[in-house]
Amino acid sequence: MGEVRTLPELQGRTRVFEDRADAGRVLARWLEPEWKGAERGIVLAVPAGGVPVGLELARGLELPLDLIFVRKLHFPDNPEAGFGAVGEGGALLVDPEAARFLGEDVVRAVVLRERRALAERVRRLRGDRPPPRLAGRPVLITDDGLASGASMLVAVREARARGAERVEVAVPTASGEAARRVAAEADRVWVANLRSGPPFAVADAYRNWRDLSTEEVAALLRS
């Protein structure tokens, strides 16, 4: 099990970052002693919200940036809530209690729908370019925050399956439960703003927050 590192001065607070880019710069300054210019290191951002964080993190650490694609499994009657996640390489995480409640047929239909949506996002943001080679490389995965941690767990498993030498996670904010859940499989988890819950919302760590479209993410990557 990996350790969870936090910034004590930000722990338990809300509205600590101006926006995702500001959060990425905070992470970069914090991780610089251990990650700046890491040999063969790479930052992998989870679209969409992880991209502006990842851009600033990669710039500050002088590392290449690429994407790792995962998608939440959304409850049919509540698109804001999830019961697991899928990854582009086939990794799947389903909450067993939710699966029993929903039933096998509903879960299967949701997984199929989200896999299709994920494939479309990959097509629009990566195109024909192959995924980055991770074998033997230290990998730093980032997103704009961890609520349940399910999506990040799938991302960690995807990176492991692709041969990453070491997998660490760096996020601006997370619930304590999600951070511990991810740390059970990552080598280390960096959380600038660790908060207790429930209730917990990633958005509460930001003074300016909005959802990002695929088009906006594509424009950020081109820049």
The 8 nearest C-alpha neighbors of each residue, nearest first, counted from 0:
[[1, 183, 182, 184, 2, 186, 185, 187],
 [2, 0, 186, 187, 182, 185, 183, 3],
 [1, 3, 187, 182, 188, 4, 0, 186],
 [4, 2, 188, 189, 187, 182, 5, 1],
 [5, 3, 189, 190, 188, 2, 6, 187],
 [6, 4, 190, 191, 7, 189, 193, 3],
 [5, 7, 191, 8, 9, 10, 192, 4],
 [8, 6, 10, 9, 5, 191, 192, 193],
 [7, 9, 6, 10, 192, 12, 11, 5],
 [10, 8, 192, 7, 6, 12, 11, 191],
 [9, 11, 193, 192, 7, 12, 8, 194],
 [10, 12, 194, 193, 9, 195, 192, 13],
 [13, 11, 10, 9, 15, 14, 194, 192],
 [12, 14, 204, 15, 203, 11, 205, 192],
 [15, 13, 204, 205, 206, 16, 203, 12],
 [14, 16, 13, 204, 205, 12, 17, 9],
 [17, 15, 205, 18, 22, 14, 21, 206],
 [16, 18, 206, 205, 21, 207, 15, 19],
 [17, 19, 207, 21, 16, 20, 205, 22],
 [20, 18, 22, 52, 21, 51, 23, 143],
 [19, 21, 23, 52, 51, 22, 18, 55],
 [22, 20, 24, 18, 23, 19, 17, 16],
 [21, 23, 19, 25, 20, 24, 16, 171],
 [22, 24, 52, 55, 56, 20, 26, 21],
 [23, 25, 27, 21, 26, 22, 55, 56],
 [26, 24, 22, 28, 23, 27, 29, 21],
 [25, 27, 29, 23, 24, 28, 30, 22],
 [26, 28, 56, 24, 59, 30, 29, 25],
 [29, 27, 31, 25, 26, 30, 24, 59],
 [28, 30, 26, 27, 31, 25, 32, 191],
 [29, 31, 27, 28, 32, 34, 33, 26],
 [30, 32, 35, 34, 28, 33, 29, 27],
 [33, 31, 30, 34, 35, 29, 28, 60],
 [34, 32, 31, 30, 35, 37, 36, 29],
 [33, 35, 37, 31, 30, 32, 36, 60],
 [36, 34, 60, 31, 37, 61, 33, 32],
 [35, 37, 61, 60, 62, 34, 38, 40],
 [38, 36, 40, 34, 35, 39, 62, 33],
 [37, 39, 40, 36, 137, 136, 41, 34],
 [40, 38, 136, 37, 41, 137, 36, 62],
 [41, 39, 137, 37, 38, 138, 136, 62],
 [40, 42, 138, 63, 62, 64, 139, 43],
 [43, 41, 139, 64, 140, 57, 138, 63],
 [42, 44, 140, 66, 65, 67, 64, 139],
 [45, 43, 66, 141, 49, 53, 50, 140],
 [44, 46, 49, 67, 142, 68, 66, 47],
 [47, 45, 49, 48, 50, 44, 68, 66],
 [46, 48, 49, 50, 211, 45, 216, 213],
 [49, 47, 143, 46, 50, 142, 211, 51],
 [142, 48, 50, 45, 143, 44, 52, 46],
 [49, 51, 53, 52, 44, 48, 46, 47],
 [52, 50, 54, 20, 53, 19, 49, 55],
 [53, 51, 23, 20, 49, 19, 50, 54],
 [52, 54, 56, 50, 44, 51, 55, 49],
 [53, 55, 51, 57, 56, 52, 50, 58],
 [56, 54, 23, 58, 24, 57, 53, 52],
 [55, 57, 27, 53, 23, 59, 54, 58],
 [56, 58, 62, 60, 54, 55, 59, 61],
 [59, 57, 61, 55, 56, 60, 54, 62],
 [58, 60, 27, 56, 57, 61, 55, 24],
 [59, 61, 35, 57, 62, 58, 36, 31],
 [62, 60, 58, 36, 59, 57, 35, 63],
 [63, 61, 57, 60, 41, 36, 40, 64],
 [64, 62, 41, 57, 42, 65, 61, 40],
 [65, 63, 42, 57, 43, 41, 62, 54],
 [66, 64, 43, 42, 44, 63, 67, 131],
 [67, 65, 44, 43, 45, 68, 64, 46],
 [66, 68, 45, 43, 44, 69, 154, 65],
 [67, 69, 87, 45, 86, 66, 46, 70],
 [70, 68, 86, 85, 150, 87, 154, 67],
 [69, 71, 85, 84, 117, 86, 72, 150],
 [70, 72, 84, 83, 73, 81, 150, 85],
 [73, 71, 84, 83, 81, 82, 113, 70],
 [74, 72, 81, 78, 80, 71, 75, 82],
 [73, 75, 77, 76, 81, 78, 80, 72],
 [76, 74, 77, 73, 78, 109, 105, 72],
 [77, 75, 74, 78, 73, 80, 79, 81],
 [76, 78, 74, 79, 80, 75, 73, 81],
 [79, 77, 73, 80, 74, 76, 75, 81],
 [78, 80, 77, 81, 73, 74, 76, 71],
 [81, 79, 78, 77, 73, 74, 82, 72],
 [80, 82, 73, 72, 74, 83, 71, 79],
 [81, 83, 94, 72, 93, 97, 73, 74],
 [84, 82, 93, 92, 72, 149, 94, 81],
 [83, 85, 71, 72, 150, 92, 70, 91],
 [86, 84, 91, 70, 69, 90, 92, 71],
 [87, 85, 69, 90, 89, 88, 68, 153],
 [86, 88, 89, 68, 69, 85, 117, 118],
 [89, 87, 86, 90, 157, 85, 160, 68],
 [88, 90, 86, 87, 91, 85, 157, 114],
 [91, 89, 86, 85, 88, 153, 157, 92],
 [90, 92, 85, 84, 89, 86, 93, 153],
 [91, 93, 83, 84, 85, 153, 94, 90],
 [94, 92, 83, 95, 82, 91, 84, 98],
 [93, 95, 97, 82, 96, 83, 98, 92],
 [96, 94, 98, 97, 93, 99, 82, 100],
 [95, 97, 99, 98, 94, 100, 101, 93],
 [96, 98, 100, 94, 99, 95, 101, 82],
 [97, 99, 95, 101, 96, 100, 102, 94],
 [100, 98, 96, 102, 97, 101, 95, 103],
 [99, 101, 97, 98, 102, 96, 95, 103],
 [102, 100, 98, 99, 105, 97, 106, 103],
 [103, 101, 99, 105, 104, 98, 100, 106],
 [102, 104, 106, 105, 107, 98, 101, 99],
 [103, 105, 107, 106, 102, 108, 101, 109],
 [106, 104, 108, 107, 103, 102, 101, 109],
 [107, 105, 109, 103, 108, 104, 110, 102],
 [106, 108, 104, 110, 105, 109, 103, 111],
 [109, 107, 105, 111, 106, 110, 112, 104],
 [108, 110, 112, 106, 111, 107, 113, 105],
 [109, 111, 107, 113, 112, 108, 114, 106],
 [112, 110, 108, 114, 109, 113, 107, 115],
 [113, 111, 109, 115, 114, 110, 108, 116],
 [112, 114, 116, 110, 115, 111, 117, 109],
 [115, 113, 117, 111, 116, 112, 110, 118],
 [114, 116, 118, 112, 113, 117, 119, 111],
 [117, 115, 113, 119, 114, 118, 112, 120],
 [116, 118, 114, 120, 119, 115, 113, 70],
 [119, 117, 121, 115, 120, 116, 114, 122],
 [118, 120, 122, 116, 117, 121, 123, 115],
 [119, 121, 117, 123, 122, 118, 124, 116],
 [122, 120, 118, 124, 119, 125, 123, 117],
 [121, 123, 126, 119, 120, 125, 124, 118],
 [122, 124, 120, 121, 126, 125, 119, 213],
 [125, 123, 121, 122, 126, 217, 120, 213],
 [126, 124, 121, 122, 128, 123, 127, 129],
 [125, 127, 122, 128, 123, 124, 121, 129],
 [128, 126, 129, 125, 122, 121, 130, 123],
 [127, 129, 126, 125, 130, 131, 122, 124],
 [130, 128, 127, 131, 125, 126, 132, 121],
 [129, 131, 132, 128, 66, 125, 67, 65],
 [132, 130, 133, 129, 65, 66, 128, 67],
 [131, 133, 134, 130, 161, 136, 162, 129],
 [132, 134, 163, 136, 162, 161, 131, 135],
 [135, 133, 162, 163, 136, 132, 161, 164],
 [134, 136, 164, 163, 162, 133, 137, 165],
 [137, 135, 164, 163, 133, 134, 39, 40],
 [138, 136, 165, 40, 164, 163, 166, 41],
 [137, 139, 166, 41, 40, 165, 136, 42],
 [138, 140, 42, 167, 168, 166, 43, 41],
 [141, 139, 43, 168, 42, 44, 169, 167],
 [140, 142, 44, 169, 170, 168, 49, 53],
 [49, 143, 141, 45, 144, 170, 44, 48],
 [142, 144, 49, 48, 170, 171, 52, 19],
 [145, 143, 172, 170, 173, 142, 201, 171],
 [146, 144, 173, 148, 147, 177, 172, 174],
 [145, 147, 148, 174, 173, 177, 201, 144],
 [148, 146, 177, 149, 145, 176, 174, 150],
 [147, 149, 177, 145, 151, 146, 150, 152],
 [150, 148, 152, 151, 147, 83, 84, 153],
 [151, 149, 84, 153, 152, 148, 71, 69],
 [150, 152, 154, 153, 148, 149, 155, 181],
 [153, 151, 155, 149, 154, 150, 181, 148],
 [152, 154, 156, 150, 151, 155, 90, 157],
 [155, 153, 151, 157, 152, 156, 158, 150],
 [156, 154, 152, 158, 153, 157, 151, 159],
 [155, 157, 159, 153, 154, 158, 160, 152],
 [156, 158, 154, 160, 155, 159, 153, 161],
 [159, 157, 161, 155, 160, 156, 163, 154],
 [160, 158, 156, 162, 163, 161, 157, 155],
 [161, 159, 157, 162, 158, 156, 163, 88],
 [162, 160, 158, 159, 133, 163, 134, 157],
 [161, 163, 134, 159, 160, 133, 135, 164],
 [164, 162, 134, 133, 136, 135, 159, 165],
 [163, 165, 135, 136, 137, 162, 134, 166],
 [166, 164, 137, 163, 138, 186, 167, 136],
 [165, 167, 138, 186, 185, 139, 137, 163],
 [168, 166, 187, 139, 186, 185, 188, 138],
 [167, 169, 188, 140, 139, 141, 189, 187],
 [170, 168, 189, 141, 188, 190, 140, 167],
 [171, 169, 190, 144, 141, 172, 142, 143],
 [170, 172, 191, 190, 22, 144, 192, 143],
 [171, 173, 192, 144, 170, 190, 193, 191],
 [174, 172, 145, 193, 144, 146, 178, 194],
 [173, 175, 194, 177, 176, 195, 193, 146],
 [174, 176, 178, 177, 195, 194, 193, 179],
 [175, 177, 179, 174, 178, 180, 147, 195],
 [178, 176, 148, 180, 147, 174, 179, 175],
 [179, 177, 175, 181, 180, 176, 182, 173],
 [180, 178, 182, 176, 177, 181, 175, 183],
 [179, 181, 177, 178, 183, 182, 176, 148],
 [180, 182, 183, 178, 179, 152, 184, 185],
 [183, 181, 185, 1, 179, 184, 180, 188],
 [182, 184, 0, 181, 180, 185, 1, 179],
 [183, 185, 182, 181, 0, 186, 1, 155],
 [186, 184, 182, 187, 166, 1, 167, 181],
 [185, 187, 1, 167, 166, 165, 184, 182],
 [186, 188, 1, 167, 2, 185, 182, 3],
 [189, 187, 168, 3, 182, 167, 169, 4],
 [188, 190, 169, 4, 3, 168, 5, 170],
 [191, 189, 5, 170, 192, 172, 171, 193],
 [190, 192, 6, 171, 5, 172, 193, 189],
 [193, 191, 172, 10, 9, 190, 171, 194],
 [194, 192, 10, 173, 172, 174, 190, 11],
 [195, 193, 11, 174, 175, 10, 173, 192],
 [196, 194, 174, 175, 197, 11, 193, 199],
 [197, 195, 198, 199, 174, 194, 175, 176],
 [198, 196, 199, 195, 174, 200, 194, 176],
 [197, 199, 196, 200, 195, 174, 146, 194],
 [200, 198, 197, 196, 174, 201, 146, 195],
 [199, 201, 202, 203, 146, 198, 204, 174],
 [200, 202, 203, 144, 204, 146, 172, 199],
 [201, 203, 200, 204, 205, 208, 209, 206],
 [204, 202, 201, 205, 200, 13, 14, 206],
 [203, 205, 14, 13, 202, 15, 201, 16],
 [206, 204, 14, 16, 207, 203, 202, 18],
 [205, 207, 14, 17, 16, 18, 208, 204],
 [208, 206, 18, 205, 17, 209, 16, 19],
 [209, 207, 205, 202, 18, 206, 210, 19],
 [210, 208, 211, 207, 202, 48, 18, 205],
 [209, 211, 212, 208, 48, 47, 202, 215],
 [212, 210, 47, 215, 209, 48, 213, 216],
 [213, 211, 215, 214, 216, 210, 47, 217],
 [212, 214, 216, 215, 217, 211, 47, 120],
 [215, 213, 217, 212, 216, 218, 211, 123],
 [216, 214, 218, 212, 217, 213, 211, 219],
 [215, 217, 219, 213, 218, 214, 47, 220],
 [218, 216, 214, 220, 215, 219, 124, 213],
 [217, 219, 215, 221, 216, 220, 214, 222],
 [220, 218, 216, 222, 221, 217, 215, 51],
 [219, 221, 217, 222, 218, 216, 50, 54],
 [222, 220, 218, 219, 217, 216, 215, 124],
 [221, 219, 220, 218, 217, 54, 216, 215]]
